[in-house]
Amino acid sequence: MNVIDPLVSTIINYVDKNPEKNLDTLANIMSKIAIMPRHKQQIESVRRFLNDKESNWYKFTVKGLKNIDKNILKTLVVNFLVNASLKGIPKQQEWEEKLGVSVPWAILMDPTEACNLRCAGCWAGQYKPHNLSFEVMDRVCTEAEELGIYFIVLSGGEPTVRMKDIIKLAERHKNQVFHLFTNGTLIDEDMIREVKRVGNITFAVSINGLRETNDAIRGEGTFDKIMRTMDLMRENGVLFGYSATYTRTNVEEISSDEFVDMMIDKGAYFAWYFTYIPVGRDPDIQFMVTPEQRKYMYERINYIRATKELFAIDFWNDGEFSSGCIAGGRRYLHINAAGEVEPCAFIHYSNVNINEVSLKEALQSPIMKAYRKRQPFNQNHLRPCPLIDNPEKLLEIVEESGAKHTEASEASHIKNLYDDLTVVADNWGKVADEIWEKKMEMKKEA
């Protein structure tokens, strides 16, 4: 028996009893499981936050421990905190040394490109219709776990179209977390019952603002369907959050107190914020936020984290916490429904197909190597992306690797967007450099 196993059993026992009264004890156990010094330091930082019973983070934690279904809570504490982080990351690093490549923390797969909605600006809207077979998804999960990867993200298309297969995957891979980005309109009582049974599935429900704004993008009536879905998940103790794309027209609304508080009241525990990227359906540079709006969002996310009972993530503006871009296998990669292995959900280029190669082989593909050798793409980590922040880097990567464009249309190929994106990148660069320089000065003074 692994020495960690008895400690994991102890964690489960505490979660079964009264976890909110045993937060300090749970932190002690986590610290014993942690192999890496930085994980021990992170646990100590969390402990300090949780010692302040008036803080938003203490209230957030206690709310989750009380309200999330016990089977889901126990499963996710072990799979996410222990397997994916404390055990998984050291294992990934061992494989990195063996293979000579980066091994990601998460895999993003699209089970299908089928979707019951047709949202404006959909990042996946120009993929050709495909489905990954259950056998291939099952193999990817098995190969991922061998590499120490325990976090499997599923998108699409609409992944709940394949919910029976996803439930089977969750049953077969009990040590992994399956995190679904969903439009939320197909989730019903039967699906929720199965999610509670398996315990290792979470949801991020896509929403673009309040009723009028959301329905203008996602279709009439979708806001009310999303609200009903969130009510159903909250009442059943399902762990979920929301996913919001900010554009030139909705950035203030989806980061407002009114919107965020509504999401928290509905039962959301986390938020994924994405800036609009001109890929997929009808790419439009004018839909992107202005530099001033992106700076506004950067400030708002920090405000939300400091004041709300919500764990908020900004996929682009949080580059300072991840030391730049996380894609290309560094922390994650993307497998679309045709099986093409891409560096990122927004970087639609590939050399290999997962139907024909193993995950280890995919990590060594030419585009992954070309991508990783240039990371970080900018020393200012508020300019992390090779597409919208450093387009010259993506053009180099595509030309060097010979990767093919995986969309049905060439409208969003970097060659066609390059001039416009260079202007976008330069304009944001001036604002981002000013923010970054102030941060660096503050660090020196501290």
Secondary structure as the mmCIF struct_conf table of DSSP 4:
data_model
#
loop_
_struct_conf.conf_type_id
_struct_conf.id
_struct_conf.beg_label_comp_id
_struct_conf.beg_label_asym_id
_struct_conf.beg_label_seq_id
_struct_conf.end_label_comp_id
_struct_conf.end_label_asym_id
_struct_conf.end_label_seq_id
TURN_TY1_P TURN_TY1_P1 VAL A 3 VAL A 3
HELX_RH_AL_P HELX_RH_AL_P1 ILE A 4 ASP A 16
BEND BEND1 LYS A 17 LYS A 17
HELX_RH_3T_P HELX_RH_3T_P1 PRO A 19 ASN A 22
HELX_RH_AL_P HELX_RH_AL_P2 LEU A 23 ILE A 33
BEND BEND2 MET A 36 MET A 36
HELX_RH_AL_P HELX_RH_AL_P3 PRO A 37 LEU A 50
TURN_TY1_P TURN_TY1_P2 ASN A 51 ASN A 51
TURN_TY1_P TURN_TY1_P3 LYS A 53 GLU A 54
BEND BEND3 SER A 55 SER A 55
HELX_RH_AL_P HELX_RH_AL_P4 ASN A 56 ASN A 67
BEND BEND4 ILE A 68 ILE A 68
HELX_RH_AL_P HELX_RH_AL_P5 LYS A 70 LEU A 76
HELX_RH_PI_P HELX_RH_PI_P1 VAL A 77 LYS A 87
HELX_RH_AL_P HELX_RH_AL_P6 GLY A 88 LEU A 99
TURN_TY1_P TURN_TY1_P4 GLY A 100 GLY A 100
BEND BEND5 VAL A 101 VAL A 101
BEND BEND6 TRP A 105 TRP A 105
STRN STRN1 ALA A 106 MET A 109
BEND BEND7 PRO A 111 PRO A 111
STRN STRN2 THR A 112 THR A 112
BEND BEND8 GLU A 113 GLU A 113
BEND BEND9 ASN A 116 ASN A 116
TURN_TY1_P TURN_TY1_P5 ALA A 120 GLY A 121
TURN_TY1_P TURN_TY1_P6 TRP A 123 GLN A 126
BEND BEND10 TYR A 127 TYR A 127
HELX_LH_PP_P HELX_LH_PP_P1 LYS A 128 PRO A 129
STRN STRN3 ASN A 131 ASN A 131
HELX_RH_AL_P HELX_RH_AL_P7 PHE A 134 GLU A 146
TURN_TY1_P TURN_TY1_P7 LEU A 147 GLY A 148
STRN STRN4 PHE A 151 LEU A 154
BEND BEND11 GLY A 156 GLY A 157
HELX_RH_3T_P HELX_RH_3T_P2 PRO A 159 ARG A 162
HELX_RH_AL_P HELX_RH_AL_P8 MET A 163 ARG A 172
TURN_TY1_P TURN_TY1_P8 LYS A 174 ASN A 175
BEND BEND12 GLN A 176 GLN A 176
STRN STRN5 VAL A 177 THR A 182
BEND BEND13 GLY A 184 GLY A 184
TURN_TY1_P TURN_TY1_P9 THR A 185 LEU A 186
HELX_RH_AL_P HELX_RH_AL_P9 GLU A 189 VAL A 198
STRN STRN6 ILE A 201 SER A 206
BEND BEND14 GLY A 209 LEU A 210
HELX_RH_AL_P HELX_RH_AL_P10 ARG A 211 ARG A 218
TURN_TY1_P TURN_TY1_P10 GLU A 220 GLY A 221
HELX_RH_AL_P HELX_RH_AL_P11 THR A 222 GLU A 235
TURN_TY1_P TURN_TY1_P11 ASN A 236 GLY A 237
STRN STRN7 PHE A 240 TYR A 246
TURN_TY1_P TURN_TY1_P12 ARG A 248 ASN A 250
HELX_RH_AL_P HELX_RH_AL_P12 VAL A 251 ILE A 254
TURN_TY1_P TURN_TY1_P13 SER A 255 SER A 255
BEND BEND15 SER A 256 SER A 256
HELX_RH_AL_P HELX_RH_AL_P13 ASP A 257 LYS A 266
TURN_TY1_P TURN_TY1_P14 GLY A 267 GLY A 267
STRN STRN8 PHE A 270 THR A 275
BEND BEND16 PRO A 278 PRO A 278
BEND BEND17 GLY A 280 ASP A 282
HELX_RH_3T_P HELX_RH_3T_P3 ILE A 285 PHE A 287
BEND BEND18 MET A 288 MET A 288
HELX_LH_PP_P HELX_LH_PP_P2 VAL A 289 THR A 290
HELX_RH_AL_P HELX_RH_AL_P14 PRO A 291 THR A 307
BEND BEND19 LYS A 308 LEU A 310
STRN STRN9 PHE A 311 ASP A 314
TURN_TY1_P TURN_TY1_P15 PHE A 315 ASP A 318
HELX_RH_AL_P HELX_RH_AL_P15 GLY A 319 SER A 322
TURN_TY1_P TURN_TY1_P16 SER A 323 SER A 323
BEND BEND20 GLY A 324 GLY A 324
TURN_TY1_P TURN_TY1_P17 ALA A 327 ARG A 330
BEND BEND21 ARG A 331 ARG A 331
STRN STRN10 TYR A 332 ILE A 335
TURN_TY1_P TURN_TY1_P18 ALA A 337 ALA A 338
STRN STRN11 GLU A 340 GLU A 340
STRN STRN12 VAL A 341 GLU A 342
BEND BEND22 PRO A 343 PRO A 343
STRN STRN13 CYS A 344 CYS A 344
TURN_TY1_P TURN_TY1_P19 ALA A 345 PHE A 346
STRN STRN14 ILE A 347 ILE A 347
STRN STRN15 TYR A 349 SER A 350
BEND BEND23 ASN A 351 ASN A 351
STRN STRN16 ASN A 353 ASN A 353
TURN_TY1_P TURN_TY1_P20 ILE A 354 GLU A 356
BEND BEND24 VAL A 357 VAL A 357
HELX_RH_AL_P HELX_RH_AL_P16 LEU A 359 LEU A 363
TURN_TY1_P TURN_TY1_P21 GLN A 364 GLN A 364
BEND BEND25 SER A 365 SER A 365
HELX_RH_AL_P HELX_RH_AL_P17 PRO A 366 ARG A 372
TURN_TY1_P TURN_TY1_P22 LYS A 373 ARG A 374
BEND BEND26 PRO A 376 PHE A 377
BEND BEND27 GLN A 379 ASN A 380
TURN_TY1_P TURN_TY1_P23 HIS A 381 LEU A 382
BEND BEND28 ARG A 383 ARG A 383
TURN_TY1_P TURN_TY1_P24 PRO A 386 ASP A 389
HELX_RH_AL_P HELX_RH_AL_P18 PRO A 391 SER A 401
TURN_TY1_P TURN_TY1_P25 GLY A 402 GLY A 402
HELX_LH_PP_P HELX_LH_PP_P3 ALA A 403 ALA A 403
STRN STRN17 LYS A 404 HIS A 405
BEND BEND29 GLU A 407 ALA A 408
BEND BEND30 GLU A 410 GLU A 410
TURN_TY1_P TURN_TY1_P26 ALA A 411 SER A 412
HELX_RH_AL_P HELX_RH_AL_P19 ILE A 414 GLU A 445
#
